[in-house]
Amino acid sequence: MRIRDPQDFGAAVVFALIGAAGIYLGKDLEYGTASNMGPGYFPIILSALILVLGLGLGLKSMVVRGPRIQAIRFRPLLFIIGVVLLFGLVLEAVGLALAAVILTVASAYARRDVNLSETLLLGAGLAVFSVVVFVFALSQPLSAWWGK
């Protein structure tokens, strides 16, 4: 068979490798049963699903024609990696709320056309959501604001 959709085929290879690696790395963990799950139950099930997704996507890529592989756009890639690192660096110093706003604003610049008012509104919403879910609902040991 011929590869008719190289983008999907590339994604299929990545999914299959991640799934296979997860199964391999979790092979020594106790699996358990559905009613009495061991530490390896969820990682193995999730890895198997990712592997099956990769295999299915690989089969689809050989049947359905798709677009050619596009050039890698490094700006979004570098911005997103940098923003994740930045979030980790500023979280303790400024608190979850401000870190979420900083994360949102910085990641918006991965695109060239940024609407600052929309980005700030999204950042404020993400900050409120993050604080409500992680600090209040889940009682995670995160400070909502700096200095607390």
Summary of the structure (lengths in Angstrom):
residues: 148
radius of gyration: 20.5
end to end distance: 60.4
largest distance: 60.9
contacts: 411
relative contact order: 0.12
helix: 66%
strand: 1%
